[in-house]
């Protein structure tokens, strides 16, 4: 964490040399660092075209038994689609703003997906906004090596886990981009958000 703060201070110092007109952006970047981040839900999750919620209603199943997954194993391409809700709260006295951000998503510290959200996000003082992140990924590696998702979904089936039982760890790392005049500048490093996976978050 100290290393991250040092990078942030160096980053703020670097952009400050552009002149007083950059002061506002520097304040917005500092406000972004002070924001709190939460993953509040994961909706519309599908694996190889099959709705995960329907899988959770079954008494027993295996991902590899699904036609789409079986074919995907042969092709080394098993598509996962989901919508994540990223909640950002700004407790500071300054506006926090992002022009776009790169993201990386991990499950149980295993890389799942990465991409870019091209969306201007402004969080006023004391306000909270929810940013939707659309996830599209090939999870062939996860399914073929340890079957992380199969274990999580089986544990989350009715009668096998309470709503608050931890089933795994979902991590999202974001790297915001800011505009300094007409020049895009990336945040130093990633802001990391961890969220326990439970049947509650998957519903």
Backbone as JSON Lines, residues from 0, in Angstrom:
{"i":0,"aa":"X","n":[0.83,-1.2,0.0],"ca":[0.0,0.0,0.0],"c":[0.87,1.26,0.0]}
{"i":1,"aa":"X","n":[1.99,1.25,0.77],"ca":[2.88,2.39,0.8],"c":[3.48,2.65,-0.57]}
{"i":2,"aa":"X","n":[3.82,1.57,-1.29],"ca":[4.35,1.7,-2.64],"c":[3.34,2.35,-3.56]}
{"i":3,"aa":"X","n":[2.06,1.99,-3.39],"ca":[1.01,2.57,-4.21],"c":[0.87,4.06,-3.91]}
{"i":4,"aa":"X","n":[0.98,4.46,-2.63],"ca":[0.88,5.87,-2.27],"c":[2.04,6.66,-2.84]}
{"i":5,"aa":"X","n":[3.22,6.05,-2.84],"ca":[4.39,6.72,-3.41],"c":[4.2,6.95,-4.9]}
{"i":6,"aa":"X","n":[3.65,5.94,-5.6],"ca":[3.39,6.09,-7.03],"c":[2.38,7.2,-7.28]}
{"i":7,"aa":"X","n":[1.35,7.27,-6.42],"ca":[0.32,8.29,-6.58],"c":[0.91,9.68,-6.38]}
{"i":8,"aa":"X","n":[1.75,9.85,-5.34],"ca":[2.37,11.15,-5.08],"c":[3.26,11.57,-6.24]}
{"i":9,"aa":"X","n":[4.03,10.62,-6.78],"ca":[4.89,10.91,-7.92],"c":[4.05,11.28,-9.13]}
{"i":10,"aa":"X","n":[2.93,10.57,-9.31],"ca":[2.02,10.84,-10.42],"c":[1.45,12.25,-10.31]}
{"i":11,"aa":"X","n":[0.98,12.61,-9.1],"ca":[0.41,13.94,-8.89],"c":[1.46,15.02,-9.09]}
{"i":12,"aa":"X","n":[2.68,14.77,-8.64],"ca":[3.76,15.74,-8.82],"c":[4.07,15.93,-10.29]}
{"i":13,"aa":"X","n":[4.08,14.81,-11.04],"ca":[4.39,14.88,-12.47],"c":[3.38,15.72,-13.23]}
{"i":14,"aa":"X","n":[2.09,15.49,-12.96],"ca":[1.09,16.25,-13.71],"c":[1.03,17.7,-13.27]}
{"i":15,"aa":"X","n":[1.5,17.98,-12.02],"ca":[1.47,19.36,-11.53],"c":[2.39,20.26,-12.33]}
{"i":16,"aa":"X","n":[3.42,19.69,-12.97],"ca":[4.36,20.51,-13.73],"c":[3.73,21.06,-15.01]}
{"i":17,"aa":"X","n":[2.56,20.54,-15.37],"ca":[1.88,21.05,-16.55],"c":[1.29,22.44,-16.31]}
{"i":18,"aa":"X","n":[1.2,22.85,-15.05],"ca":[0.72,24.19,-14.76],"c":[-0.49,24.18,-13.86]}
{"i":19,"aa":"X","n":[-0.87,25.39,-13.44],"ca":[-1.97,25.55,-12.49],"c":[-3.29,25.06,-13.05]}
{"i":20,"aa":"X","n":[-3.44,25.08,-14.37],"ca":[-4.7,24.65,-14.97],"c":[-4.96,23.17,-14.78]}
{"i":21,"aa":"X","n":[-3.93,22.42,-14.38],"ca":[-4.07,20.98,-14.17],"c":[-4.5,20.68,-12.74]}
{"i":22,"aa":"X","n":[-4.54,21.71,-11.91],"ca":[-4.85,21.53,-10.49],"c":[-6.16,20.78,-10.28]}
{"i":23,"aa":"X","n":[-7.16,21.11,-11.09],"ca":[-8.48,20.49,-10.93],"c":[-8.39,18.99,-11.18]}
{"i":24,"aa":"X","n":[-7.67,18.59,-12.24],"ca":[-7.52,17.17,-12.52],"c":[-6.79,16.45,-11.38]}
{"i":25,"aa":"X","n":[-5.78,17.12,-10.82],"ca":[-5.03,16.52,-9.71],"c":[-5.94,16.28,-8.51]}
{"i":26,"aa":"X","n":[-6.83,17.22,-8.25],"ca":[-7.79,17.05,-7.14],"c":[-8.74,15.9,-7.41]}
{"i":27,"aa":"X","n":[-9.17,15.77,-8.66],"ca":[-10.09,14.69,-9.02],"c":[-9.41,13.33,-8.89]}
{"i":28,"aa":"X","n":[-8.14,13.27,-9.25],"ca":[-7.39,12.02,-9.13],"c":[-7.22,11.64,-7.67]}
{"i":29,"aa":"X","n":[-6.89,12.62,-6.82],"ca":[-6.73,12.35,-5.39],"c":[-8.07,11.9,-4.81]}
{"i":30,"aa":"X","n":[-9.17,12.53,-5.23],"ca":[-10.5,12.13,-4.76],"c":[-10.81,10.7,-5.16]}
{"i":31,"aa":"X","n":[-10.37,10.32,-6.36],"ca":[-10.61,8.95,-6.83],"c":[-9.87,7.95,-5.96]}
{"i":32,"aa":"X","n":[-8.66,8.3,-5.55],"ca":[-7.88,7.44,-4.66],"c":[-8.59,7.25,-3.32]}
{"i":33,"aa":"X","n":[-9.32,8.28,-2.87],"ca":[-10.01,8.22,-1.58],"c":[-11.36,7.54,-1.65]}
{"i":34,"aa":"X","n":[-11.84,7.25,-2.87],"ca":[-13.14,6.61,-3.02],"c":[-13.11,5.17,-2.5]}
{"i":35,"aa":"X","n":[-14.28,4.68,-2.14],"ca":[-14.42,3.27,-1.77],"c":[-15.11,2.54,-2.93]}
{"i":36,"aa":"X","n":[-14.7,1.3,-3.14],"ca":[-15.18,0.53,-4.28],"c":[-15.77,-0.79,-3.79]}
{"i":37,"aa":"X","n":[-16.93,-1.16,-4.34],"ca":[-17.56,-2.42,-3.98],"c":[-18.16,-3.07,-5.21]}
{"i":38,"aa":"X","n":[-18.09,-4.4,-5.26],"ca":[-18.82,-5.16,-6.27],"c":[-20.14,-5.56,-5.62]}
{"i":39,"aa":"X","n":[-21.24,-5.0,-6.09],"ca":[-22.53,-5.18,-5.42],"c":[-23.36,-6.3,-6.01]}
{"i":40,"aa":"X","n":[-22.99,-6.79,-7.18],"ca":[-23.78,-7.88,-7.75],"c":[-23.22,-8.36,-9.07]}
{"i":41,"aa":"X","n":[-23.55,-9.59,-9.4],"ca":[-23.18,-10.18,-10.68],"c":[-24.45,-10.77,-11.29]}
{"i":42,"aa":"X","n":[-24.89,-10.23,-12.41],"ca":[-26.14,-10.67,-13.02],"c":[-25.93,-11.23,-14.41]}
{"i":43,"aa":"X","n":[-26.95,-11.93,-14.87],"ca":[-27.01,-12.46,-16.24],"c":[-25.74,-13.23,-16.59]}
{"i":44,"aa":"X","n":[-25.39,-14.15,-15.7],"ca":[-24.2,-14.97,-15.92],"c":[-24.55,-16.17,-16.79]}
{"i":45,"aa":"X","n":[-23.83,-16.33,-17.88],"ca":[-24.06,-17.49,-18.74],"c":[-22.72,-18.11,-19.11]}
{"i":46,"aa":"X","n":[-22.71,-19.43,-19.18],"ca":[-21.52,-20.18,-19.58],"c":[-21.88,-21.02,-20.79]}
{"i":47,"aa":"X","n":[-21.19,-20.78,-21.89],"ca":[-21.46,-21.49,-23.15],"c":[-22.94,-21.41,-23.51]}
{"i":48,"aa":"X","n":[-23.53,-20.24,-23.26],"ca":[-24.93,-20.0,-23.62],"c":[-25.95,-20.5,-22.63]}
{"i":49,"aa":"X","n":[-25.52,-21.11,-21.5],"ca":[-26.44,-21.63,-20.49],"c":[-26.51,-20.69,-19.3]}
{"i":50,"aa":"X","n":[-27.73,-20.36,-18.88],"ca":[-27.95,-19.47,-17.74],"c":[-27.49,-20.15,-16.46]}
{"i":51,"aa":"X","n":[-26.56,-19.51,-15.72],"ca":[-26.03,-20.1,-14.5],"c":[-27.11,-20.25,-13.43]}
{"i":52,"aa":"X","n":[-28.08,-19.34,-13.39],"ca":[-29.14,-19.46,-12.4],"c":[-29.93,-20.75,-12.57]}
{"i":53,"aa":"X","n":[-30.13,-21.18,-13.82],"ca":[-30.83,-22.44,-14.06],"c":[-29.99,-23.63,-13.57]}
{"i":54,"aa":"X","n":[-28.68,-23.53,-13.73],"ca":[-27.81,-24.59,-13.23],"c":[-27.9,-24.71,-11.72]}
{"i":55,"aa":"X","n":[-28.03,-23.57,-11.04],"ca":[-28.08,-23.56,-9.58],"c":[-29.36,-24.2,-9.05]}
{"i":56,"aa":"X","n":[-30.4,-24.27,-9.9],"ca":[-31.67,-24.89,-9.49],"c":[-31.65,-26.41,-9.62]}
{"i":57,"aa":"X","n":[-30.66,-26.94,-10.29],"ca":[-30.61,-28.39,-10.49],"c":[-30.01,-29.09,-9.27]}
{"i":58,"aa":"X","n":[-30.41,-30.32,-9.07],"ca":[-29.92,-31.1,-7.94],"c":[-28.45,-31.48,-8.12]}
{"i":59,"aa":"X","n":[-28.07,-31.83,-9.31],"ca":[-26.68,-32.17,-9.58],"c":[-26.39,-31.89,-11.05]}
{"i":60,"aa":"X","n":[-25.16,-31.52,-11.33],"ca":[-24.76,-31.24,-12.7],"c":[-23.25,-31.13,-12.74]}
{"i":61,"aa":"X","n":[-22.73,-31.13,-13.95],"ca":[-21.31,-30.88,-14.18],"c":[-21.21,-29.97,-15.39]}
{"i":62,"aa":"X","n":[-20.38,-28.95,-15.29],"ca":[-20.23,-28.04,-16.42],"c":[-19.81,-28.79,-17.67]}
{"i":63,"aa":"X","n":[-18.94,-29.77,-17.48],"ca":[-18.43,-30.5,-18.65],"c":[-19.49,-31.35,-19.32]}
{"i":64,"aa":"X","n":[-20.64,-31.55,-18.64],"ca":[-21.71,-32.33,-19.24],"c":[-22.6,-31.48,-20.16]}
{"i":65,"aa":"X","n":[-22.46,-30.15,-20.08],"ca":[-23.27,-29.27,-20.93],"c":[-22.76,-29.35,-22.37]}
{"i":66,"aa":"X","n":[-23.68,-29.45,-23.34],"ca":[-23.26,-29.57,-24.74],"c":[-22.31,-28.45,-25.18]}
{"i":67,"aa":"X","n":[-22.64,-27.22,-24.8],"ca":[-21.8,-26.09,-25.19],"c":[-20.41,-26.16,-24.6]}
{"i":68,"aa":"X","n":[-20.32,-26.65,-23.36],"ca":[-19.01,-26.75,-22.69],"c":[-18.22,-27.91,-23.28]}
{"i":69,"aa":"X","n":[-18.89,-29.03,-23.53],"ca":[-18.21,-30.19,-24.11],"c":[-17.59,-29.82,-25.46]}
{"i":70,"aa":"X","n":[-18.34,-29.09,-26.27],"ca":[-17.83,-28.65,-27.56],"c":[-16.73,-27.62,-27.37]}
{"i":71,"aa":"X","n":[-16.91,-26.75,-26.37],"ca":[-15.91,-25.72,-26.09],"c":[-14.59,-26.3,-25.65]}
{"i":72,"aa":"X","n":[-14.64,-27.42,-24.92],"ca":[-13.39,-28.07,-24.5],"c":[-12.6,-28.56,-25.7]}
{"i":73,"aa":"X","n":[-13.33,-29.02,-26.71],"ca":[-12.65,-29.47,-27.93],"c":[-12.05,-28.28,-28.68]}
{"i":74,"aa":"X","n":[-12.78,-27.18,-28.68],"ca":[-12.33,-25.99,-29.41],"c":[-11.43,-25.09,-28.56]}
{"i":75,"aa":"X","n":[-11.3,-25.41,-27.28],"ca":[-10.57,-24.57,-26.31],"c":[-11.17,-23.16,-26.25]}
{"i":76,"aa":"X","n":[-12.49,-23.12,-26.3],"ca":[-13.2,-21.83,-26.27],"c":[-14.53,-22.01,-25.54]}
{"i":77,"aa":"X","n":[-14.58,-21.61,-24.27],"ca":[-15.8,-21.71,-23.46],"c":[-16.19,-20.29,-23.04]}
{"i":78,"aa":"X","n":[-17.17,-19.69,-23.7],"ca":[-17.5,-18.29,-23.43],"c":[-18.26,-18.1,-22.12]}
{"i":79,"aa":"X","n":[-17.83,-17.12,-21.37],"ca":[-18.52,-16.68,-20.16],"c":[-18.98,-15.24,-20.38]}
{"i":80,"aa":"X","n":[-20.24,-14.97,-20.08],"ca":[-20.77,-13.6,-20.15],"c":[-21.42,-13.26,-18.82]}
{"i":81,"aa":"X","n":[-21.21,-12.04,-18.35],"ca":[-21.8,-11.61,-17.09],"c":[-21.81,-10.09,-17.03]}
{"i":82,"aa":"X","n":[-22.68,-9.55,-16.19],"ca":[-22.72,-8.12,-15.91],"c":[-22.37,-7.9,-14.45]}
{"i":83,"aa":"X","n":[-21.31,-7.12,-14.2],"ca":[-20.9,-6.8,-12.84],"c":[-21.3,-5.37,-12.52]}
{"i":84,"aa":"X","n":[-21.75,-5.14,-11.3],"ca":[-22.06,-3.8,-10.84],"c":[-20.94,-3.32,-9.92]}
{"i":85,"aa":"X","n":[-20.23,-2.28,-10.35],"ca":[-19.15,-1.69,-9.56],"c":[-19.66,-0.41,-8.92]}
{"i":86,"aa":"X","n":[-19.74,-0.4,-7.6],"ca":[-20.25,0.75,-6.86],"c":[-19.07,1.59,-6.36]}
{"i":87,"aa":"X","n":[-19.08,2.89,-6.68],"ca":[-18.02,3.8,-6.28],"c":[-18.63,4.9,-5.41]}
{"i":88,"aa":"X","n":[-18.09,5.08,-4.2],"ca":[-18.56,6.11,-3.27],"c":[-17.44,7.11,-3.02]}
{"i":89,"aa":"X","n":[-17.78,8.4,-3.13],"ca":[-16.79,9.46,-2.96],"c":[-17.04,10.18,-1.64]}
{"i":90,"aa":"X","n":[-16.22,9.9,-0.6],"ca":[-16.41,10.54,0.7],"c":[-15.67,11.88,0.82]}
{"i":91,"aa":"X","n":[-14.9,12.25,-0.22],"ca":[-14.05,13.44,-0.13],"c":[-14.85,14.71,-0.42]}
{"i":92,"aa":"X","n":[-14.19,15.84,-0.35],"ca":[-14.82,17.14,-0.59],"c":[-14.6,17.61,-2.02]}
{"i":93,"aa":"X","n":[-14.0,16.74,-2.87],"ca":[-13.75,17.09,-4.27],"c":[-14.43,16.1,-5.2]}
{"i":94,"aa":"X","n":[-14.72,16.57,-6.4],"ca":[-15.27,15.71,-7.44],"c":[-14.24,14.66,-7.83]}
{"i":95,"aa":"X","n":[-14.68,13.41,-7.99],"ca":[-13.81,12.35,-8.52],"c":[-14.29,12.02,-9.93]}
{"i":96,"aa":"X","n":[-13.34,11.89,-10.86],"ca":[-13.74,11.69,-12.25],"c":[-12.78,10.76,-12.98]}
{"i":97,"aa":"X","n":[-13.36,9.95,-13.88],"ca":[-12.6,9.02,-14.72],"c":[-13.09,9.21,-16.16]}
{"i":98,"aa":"X","n":[-12.18,9.2,-17.11],"ca":[-12.59,9.25,-18.52],"c":[-12.85,7.87,-19.08]}
{"i":99,"aa":"X","n":[-12.05,6.9,-18.67],"ca":[-12.26,5.49,-19.0],"c":[-11.39,4.68,-18.04]}
{"i":100,"aa":"X","n":[-11.58,3.37,-18.02],"ca":[-10.68,2.57,-17.19],"c":[-10.49,1.17,-17.77]}
{"i":101,"aa":"X","n":[-9.27,0.69,-17.62],"ca":[-8.96,-0.7,-17.92],"c":[-9.34,-1.54,-16.7]}
{"i":102,"aa":"X","n":[-9.69,-2.8,-16.93],"ca":[-9.99,-3.67,-15.8],"c":[-9.42,-5.06,-16.01]}
{"i":103,"aa":"X","n":[-9.11,-5.68,-14.9],"ca":[-8.75,-7.1,-14.87],"c":[-9.65,-7.77,-13.84]}
{"i":104,"aa":"X","n":[-10.16,-8.95,-14.16],"ca":[-11.03,-9.68,-13.24],"c":[-10.41,-11.04,-12.96]}
{"i":105,"aa":"X","n":[-10.37,-11.4,-11.68],"ca":[-9.79,-12.68,-11.26],"c":[-10.79,-13.41,-10.38]}
{"i":106,"aa":"X","n":[-10.76,-14.75,-10.43],"ca":[-11.53,-15.59,-9.52],"c":[-10.54,-16.48,-8.79]}
{"i":107,"aa":"X","n":[-10.57,-16.41,-7.45],"ca":[-9.6,-17.18,-6.64],"c":[-8.17,-16.94,-7.11]}
{"i":108,"aa":"X","n":[-7.87,-15.65,-7.41],"ca":[-6.54,-15.21,-7.83],"c":[-6.1,-15.79,-9.17]}
{"i":109,"aa":"X","n":[-7.06,-16.29,-9.94],"ca":[-6.77,-16.8,-11.29],"c":[-7.36,-15.84,-12.31]}
{"i":110,"aa":"X","n":[-6.55,-15.4,-13.29],"ca":[-7.02,-14.45,-14.31],"c":[-8.25,-14.98,-15.02]}
{"i":111,"aa":"X","n":[-9.25,-14.11,-15.13],"ca":[-10.49,-14.48,-15.8],"c":[-10.71,-13.66,-17.05]}
{"i":112,"aa":"X","n":[-10.58,-12.34,-16.94],"ca":[-10.87,-11.48,-18.08],"c":[-10.21,-10.12,-17.88]}
{"i":113,"aa":"X","n":[-10.08,-9.4,-18.99],"ca":[-9.62,-8.02,-18.93],"c":[-10.24,-7.27,-20.09]}
{"i":114,"aa":"X","n":[-10.32,-5.95,-19.93],"ca":[-10.93,-5.15,-20.98],"c":[-10.88,-3.68,-20.62]}
{"i":115,"aa":"X","n":[-11.63,-2.88,-21.38],"ca":[-11.69,-1.44,-21.18],"c":[-13.14,-0.99,-21.14]}
{"i":116,"aa":"X","n":[-13.47,-0.14,-20.17],"ca":[-14.79,0.49,-20.1],"c":[-14.64,1.93,-20.57]}
{"i":117,"aa":"X","n":[-15.18,2.23,-21.75],"ca":[-15.1,3.59,-22.29],"c":[-16.31,4.38,-21.84]}
{"i":118,"aa":"X","n":[-16.23,4.91,-20.64],"ca":[-17.35,5.64,-20.05],"c":[-16.83,6.72,-19.12]}
{"i":119,"aa":"X","n":[-17.31,7.94,-19.32],"ca":[-16.97,9.01,-18.39],"c":[-17.75,8.82,-17.1]}
{"i":120,"aa":"X","n":[-17.04,8.78,-15.99],"ca":[-17.68,8.57,-14.7],"c":[-17.32,9.74,-13.78]}
{"i":121,"aa":"X","n":[-18.32,10.42,-13.26],"ca":[-18.11,11.5,-12.31],"c":[-18.85,11.18,-11.03]}
{"i":122,"aa":"X","n":[-18.15,11.27,-9.9],"ca":[-18.76,11.0,-8.6],"c":[-18.64,12.26,-7.76]}
{"i":123,"aa":"X","n":[-19.76,12.93,-7.55],"ca":[-19.76,14.18,-6.78],"c":[-19.44,13.91,-5.32]}
{"i":124,"aa":"X","n":[-19.12,14.99,-4.62],"ca":[-18.79,14.88,-3.2],"c":[-19.92,14.2,-2.42]}
{"i":125,"aa":"X","n":[-19.58,13.15,-1.69],"ca":[-20.56,12.47,-0.85],"c":[-21.55,11.6,-1.6]}
{"i":126,"aa":"X","n":[-21.33,11.4,-2.9],"ca":[-22.28,10.64,-3.72],"c":[-21.75,9.25,-4.05]}
{"i":127,"aa":"X","n":[-22.68,8.39,-4.49],"ca":[-22.35,7.02,-4.91],"c":[-22.91,6.78,-6.3]}
{"i":128,"aa":"X","n":[-22.1,6.19,-7.16],"ca":[-22.59,5.81,-8.49],"c":[-22.3,4.33,-8.72]}
{"i":129,"aa":"X","n":[-23.1,3.71,-9.56],"ca":[-22.89,2.32,-9.93],"c":[-22.52,2.25,-11.4]}
{"i":130,"aa":"X","n":[-21.38,1.62,-11.67],"ca":[-20.89,1.51,-13.04],"c":[-21.03,0.07,-13.5]}
{"i":131,"aa":"X","n":[-21.78,-0.18,-14.58],"ca":[-21.91,-1.56,-15.09],"c":[-20.66,-1.95,-15.86]}
{"i":132,"aa":"X","n":[-20.18,-3.15,-15.6],"ca":[-19.03,-3.69,-16.33],"c":[-19.48,-4.96,-17.02]}
{"i":133,"aa":"X","n":[-19.46,-4.97,-18.34],"ca":[-19.86,-6.14,-19.11],"c":[-18.65,-7.04,-19.32]}
{"i":134,"aa":"X","n":[-18.79,-8.26,-18.85],"ca":[-17.69,-9.22,-18.89],"c":[-17.94,-10.25,-19.98]}
{"i":135,"aa":"X","n":[-16.98,-10.41,-20.87],"ca":[-17.0,-11.46,-21.89],"c":[-15.62,-12.1,-21.86]}
{"i":136,"aa":"X","n":[-15.58,-13.41,-21.66],"ca":[-14.27,-14.06,-21.5],"c":[-14.33,-15.51,-21.95]}
{"i":137,"aa":"X","n":[-13.18,-16.04,-22.29],"ca":[-13.01,-17.46,-22.59],"c":[-12.46,-18.13,-21.33]}
{"i":138,"aa":"X","n":[-13.26,-19.0,-20.68],"ca":[-12.83,-19.61,-19.42],"c":[-12.36,-21.05,-19.61]}
{"i":139,"aa":"X","n":[-11.91,-21.36,-20.81],"ca":[-11.42,-22.72,-21.07],"c":[-10.35,-23.13,-20.05]}
{"i":140,"aa":"X","n":[-9.42,-22.23,-19.76],"ca":[-8.34,-22.56,-18.83],"c":[-8.85,-22.87,-17.44]}
{"i":141,"aa":"X","n":[-9.86,-22.11,-16.97],"ca":[-10.41,-22.35,-15.64],"c":[-11.16,-23.68,-15.57]}
{"i":142,"aa":"X","n":[-11.93,-23.98,-16.6],"ca":[-12.73,-25.21,-16.59],"c":[-11.85,-26.44,-16.74]}
{"i":143,"aa":"X","n":[-10.82,-26.34,-17.57],"ca":[-9.97,-27.5,-17.82],"c":[-8.93,-27.71,-16.73]}
{"i":144,"aa":"X","n":[-8.62,-26.67,-15.98],"ca":[-7.61,-26.78,-14.92],"c":[-8.23,-26.5,-13.55]}
{"i":145,"aa":"X","n":[-8.85,-27.51,-12.98],"ca":[-9.4,-27.35,-11.63],"c":[-10.88,-27.05,-11.58]}
{"i":146,"aa":"X","n":[-11.45,-26.58,-12.71],"ca":[-12.89,-26.38,-12.77],"c":[-13.41,-25.5,-11.63]}
{"i":147,"aa":"X","n":[-12.84,-24.3,-11.5],"ca":[-13.22,-23.39,-10.43],"c":[-14.71,-23.09,-10.45]}
{"i":148,"aa":"X","n":[-15.25,-22.77,-11.63],"ca":[-16.66,-22.4,-11.71],"c":[-17.58,-23.56,-11.38]}
{"i":149,"aa":"X","n":[-17.2,-24.76,-11.76],"ca":[-18.03,-25.92,-11.44],"c":[-18.16,-26.07,-9.92]}
{"i":150,"aa":"X","n":[-17.06,-25.89,-9.22],"ca":[-17.07,-26.02,-7.76],"c":[-17.91,-24.93,-7.12]}
{"i":151,"aa":"X","n":[-17.79,-23.7,-7.63],"ca":[-18.54,-22.57,-7.07],"c":[-20.03,-22.74,-7.29]}
{"i":152,"aa":"X","n":[-20.42,-23.1,-8.5],"ca":[-21.85,-23.22,-8.8],"c":[-22.46,-24.4,-8.06]}
{"i":153,"aa":"X","n":[-21.74,-25.51,-7.96],"ca":[-22.25,-26.65,-7.22],"c":[-22.47,-26.29,-5.75]}
{"i":154,"aa":"X","n":[-21.53,-25.53,-5.18],"ca":[-21.66,-25.12,-3.78],"c":[-22.82,-24.16,-3.58]}
{"i":155,"aa":"X","n":[-23.14,-23.38,-4.62],"ca":[-24.19,-22.37,-4.51],"c":[-25.58,-22.91,-4.8]}
{"i":156,"aa":"X","n":[-25.7,-24.18,-5.16],"ca":[-27.0,-24.77,-5.45],"c":[-27.89,-24.74,-4.21]}
{"i":157,"aa":"X","n":[-29.17,-24.76,-4.42],"ca":[-30.11,-24.72,-3.3],"c":[-29.85,-25.87,-2.34]}
{"i":158,"aa":"X","n":[-29.78,-25.54,-1.08],"ca":[-29.59,-26.54,-0.05],"c":[-28.15,-26.87,0.23]}
{"i":159,"aa":"X","n":[-27.2,-26.36,-0.58],"ca":[-25.8,-26.69,-0.37],"c":[-24.99,-25.54,0.17]}
{"i":160,"aa":"X","n":[-25.59,-24.33,0.22],"ca":[-24.87,-23.19,0.77],"c":[-25.85,-22.15,1.27]}
{"i":161,"aa":"X","n":[-25.52,-21.5,2.36],"ca":[-26.34,-20.4,2.85],"c":[-26.05,-19.18,1.99]}
{"i":162,"aa":"X","n":[-26.91,-18.17,2.09],"ca":[-26.76,-16.98,1.26],"c":[-25.45,-16.26,1.54]}
{"i":163,"aa":"X","n":[-24.92,-16.4,2.75],"ca":[-23.72,-15.66,3.13],"c":[-22.47,-16.52,3.13]}
{"i":164,"aa":"X","n":[-22.57,-17.78,2.72],"ca":[-21.41,-18.65,2.75],"c":[-20.43,-18.27,1.65]}
{"i":165,"aa":"X","n":[-19.16,-18.16,2.01],"ca":[-18.12,-17.81,1.05],"c":[-17.84,-19.0,0.14]}
{"i":166,"aa":"X","n":[-17.93,-18.75,-1.19],"ca":[-17.72,-19.8,-2.17],"c":[-16.43,-19.58,-2.96]}
{"i":167,"aa":"X","n":[-15.89,-18.4,-2.87],"ca":[-14.67,-18.08,-3.61],"c":[-14.37,-16.6,-3.48]}
{"i":168,"aa":"X","n":[-13.36,-16.13,-4.19],"ca":[-12.97,-14.73,-4.13],"c":[-12.98,-14.13,-5.52]}
{"i":169,"aa":"X","n":[-13.74,-13.04,-5.68],"ca":[-13.8,-12.3,-6.94],"c":[-12.99,-11.03,-6.76]}
{"i":170,"aa":"X","n":[-12.05,-10.78,-7.67],"ca":[-11.21,-9.59,-7.6],"c":[-11.32,-8.81,-8.9]}
{"i":171,"aa":"X","n":[-11.5,-7.51,-8.78],"ca":[-11.47,-6.64,-9.96],"c":[-10.42,-5.57,-9.72]}
{"i":172,"aa":"X","n":[-9.55,-5.4,-10.72],"ca":[-8.51,-4.38,-10.65],"c":[-8.79,-3.36,-11.75]}
{"i":173,"aa":"X","n":[-8.8,-2.08,-11.38],"ca":[-9.09,-1.05,-12.37],"c":[-7.94,-0.06,-12.46]}
{"i":174,"aa":"X","n":[-7.68,0.37,-13.69],"ca":[-6.65,1.39,-13.96],"c":[-7.34,2.54,-14.69]}
{"i":175,"aa":"X","n":[-7.7,3.61,-13.97],"ca":[-8.4,4.74,-14.6],"c":[-7.5,5.52,-15.55]}
{"i":176,"aa":"X","n":[-8.13,6.18,-16.51],"ca":[-7.46,7.09,-17.43],"c":[-8.08,8.48,-17.29]}
{"i":177,"aa":"X","n":[-7.24,9.5,-17.26],"ca":[-7.67,10.88,-17.14],"c":[-7.19,11.66,-18.35]}
{"i":178,"aa":"X","n":[-7.89,12.75,-18.64],"ca":[-7.47,13.61,-19.73],"c":[-6.8,14.85,-19.15]}
{"i":179,"aa":"X","n":[-5.55,15.08,-19.53],"ca":[-4.83,16.3,-19.2],"c":[-4.77,17.11,-20.49]}
{"i":180,"aa":"X","n":[-5.72,18.04,-20.61],"ca":[-5.88,18.72,-21.89],"c":[-6.42,17.72,-22.89]}
{"i":181,"aa":"X","n":[-5.67,17.48,-23.96],"ca":[-6.08,16.48,-24.95],"c":[-5.28,15.19,-24.84]}
{"i":182,"aa":"X","n":[-4.51,15.07,-23.74],"ca":[-3.63,13.92,-23.58],"c":[-4.18,12.94,-22.54]}
{"i":183,"aa":"X","n":[-4.45,11.68,-22.9],"ca":[-4.89,10.69,-21.91],"c":[-3.71,10.24,-21.04]}
{"i":184,"aa":"X","n":[-3.94,10.2,-19.74],"ca":[-2.9,9.79,-18.78],"c":[-3.46,8.67,-17.92]}
{"i":185,"aa":"X","n":[-2.73,7.56,-17.84],"ca":[-3.19,6.42,-17.05],"c":[-2.76,6.53,-15.6]}
{"i":186,"aa":"X","n":[-3.63,6.05,-14.72],"ca":[-3.35,6.0,-13.29],"c":[-2.17,5.05,-13.05]}
{"i":187,"aa":"X","n":[-1.3,5.38,-12.07],"ca":[-0.15,4.5,-11.81],"c":[-0.58,3.24,-11.06]}
{"i":188,"aa":"X","n":[-0.45,2.09,-11.67],"ca":[-0.85,0.85,-11.01],"c":[-2.35,0.62,-11.11]}
{"i":189,"aa":"X","n":[-2.84,-0.33,-10.3],"ca":[-4.26,-0.69,-10.31],"c":[-4.88,-0.43,-8.94]}
{"i":190,"aa":"X","n":[-6.16,-0.07,-8.94],"ca":[-6.97,-0.03,-7.72],"c":[-7.64,-1.4,-7.62]}
{"i":191,"aa":"X","n":[-7.44,-2.1,-6.5],"ca":[-7.9,-3.49,-6.36],"c":[-9.11,-3.57,-5.45]}
{"i":192,"aa":"X","n":[-10.14,-4.28,-5.9],"ca":[-11.36,-4.5,-5.1],"c":[-11.58,-6.0,-5.0]}
{"i":193,"aa":"X","n":[-11.73,-6.5,-3.78],"ca":[-12.0,-7.91,-3.54],"c":[-13.43,-8.1,-3.05]}
{"i":194,"aa":"X","n":[-14.07,-9.17,-3.47],"ca":[-15.44,-9.46,-3.05],"c":[-15.59,-10.99,-2.9]}
{"i":195,"aa":"X","n":[-16.05,-11.42,-1.73],"ca":[-16.33,-12.85,-1.55],"c":[-17.48,-13.25,-2.46]}
{"i":196,"aa":"X","n":[-17.32,-14.38,-3.14],"ca":[-18.41,-14.92,-3.97],"c":[-19.32,-15.75,-3.08]}
{"i":197,"aa":"X","n":[-20.6,-15.44,-3.11],"ca":[-21.6,-16.21,-2.36],"c":[-22.81,-16.38,-3.26]}
{"i":198,"aa":"X","n":[-23.72,-17.23,-2.86],"ca":[-24.94,-17.4,-3.66],"c":[-25.74,-16.11,-3.7]}
{"i":199,"aa":"X","n":[-25.56,-15.25,-2.67],"ca":[-26.28,-13.98,-2.62],"c":[-25.85,-13.05,-3.76]}
{"i":200,"aa":"X","n":[-24.53,-12.96,-4.01],"ca":[-24.04,-12.07,-5.05],"c":[-24.37,-12.58,-6.45]}
{"i":201,"aa":"X","n":[-24.55,-13.89,-6.58],"ca":[-24.84,-14.48,-7.89],"c":[-26.31,-14.41,-8.27]}
{"i":202,"aa":"X","n":[-27.16,-14.04,-7.32],"ca":[-28.6,-14.03,-7.6],"c":[-29.05,-12.7,-8.14]}
